Amino acid sequence: MAIVHSPSRTSDALNAWLVTAGVVLLALLTLYLVGFDQGAISRSGMYMHELMHDGRHLLGVPCH
């Protein structure tokens, strides 16, 4: 015999809201790092700077 768990609608809505908020925050952080950081946070040398620079060109964000 299987036990069936049916969560309440409020917990489903809360979980969906938390996942959505997490994805939006991650997207905004990525947009900041690629579009506006200019090496201030990414302290891993020129490799990361060049990677972000190429990402700005790929997204069409002006960087020069």
N, C-alpha and C positions, 0 to 999 in steps of 0.2 A: 504494500500500500504506500502510495506517495503522499508526502506532505506538500500541500500547495500553499505558497505564501503570496498573498495579494496585498501589496503595500498601498497605503492610503494615497489619495490624490495630492494631498499637500506635500508629502515627501517626494512624489514624482515631480511636482512642479518645482520644489526647492532644488532637487538634483539637476533638473534641466536648467534652472536659472544659474546655479553654480558653475555648471559646465560652460554655459554661454558666457558668463562673466570671465571665466578663466581663459577661454579662447580669445575674447576681445582684448583682454590685458596682454596676452602673449602677442597678439597681432600688433598692438600699439607699441610694445617694447621692440619688436622686430622692425617696425616702421621707423622708430626713433634711431635704432642702431644703424640701420642701412641708410636712412635719409638724412639724418641730422647730426650724428655723433661726431664725425670728422676726427676720430681717434681719441676723444677725450676719455671714454670709458674702456674701449678695447685696447688694452695695454700689452697686447701680445706681439708687438713688433710690426714691421712693414707688411708682413704676409696678410694679417687681418685687415690692415688699412687698405691694401690693394683689393682684397676680396670685397670689402664693403664699397669701395670706389667703383668696382665693376658692377656691383649690384645696383648702385645709383644710376649708372648708365643704362642698365638693363630695364629698370623701372621708369626711365625717362625723367628722373629727378635732376634738376640742374645742380651741378657741383663745382663748376669753374666760374 
